[in-house]
Amino acid sequence: MLRRAAWLAARLEADLHVAHVQSAEAGGHDTRVARLRELAGDLGAHWADLEGDDPAAALLDFAKRRRITEVVVGPSRRGYWQEVLGGGSTVRRLSRSAHRAGIDVHIVAPPADAGPPA
């Protein structure tokens, strides 16, 4: 997904910002986040660690503050019941809120041959 976002940023001649949202209760970074941060650096992206209990709201606030007009996210990995009981997917909530703010959201599917998210 980061490579696709970098490709899109290059086509738009725009800066690439990568934001990682972590809830206040969550612990430190795991190895997956460290690998993503390294890849983001390799792609020339600006990395931001965000804190918030609502990832959609944290991402939208981040985008508004930096005047970001295009957001790239992966599809929701939550199951049906998780979405029903948890208030819907982050991707869906972000898409609705971003639309009202004039921000486009691109949902990028993982490659067909990809295993579980890293």
Sequence and secondary structure as in RCSB ss.txt:
>XXXX:A:sequence
MLRRAAWLAARLEADLHVAHVQSAEAGGHDTRVARLRELAGDLGAHWADLEGDDPAAALLDFAKRRRITEVVVGP
SRRGYWQEVLGGGSTVRRLSRSAHRAGIDVHIVAPPADAGPPA
>XXXX:A:secstr
 HHHHHHHHHHHT   EEEEEE TTS S  HHHHHHHHHHHHTT EEEEEE S HHHHHHHHHHHTT  EEEE  
    HHHHHHTTS HHHHHHHHHHHHT EEEE    TT  S  
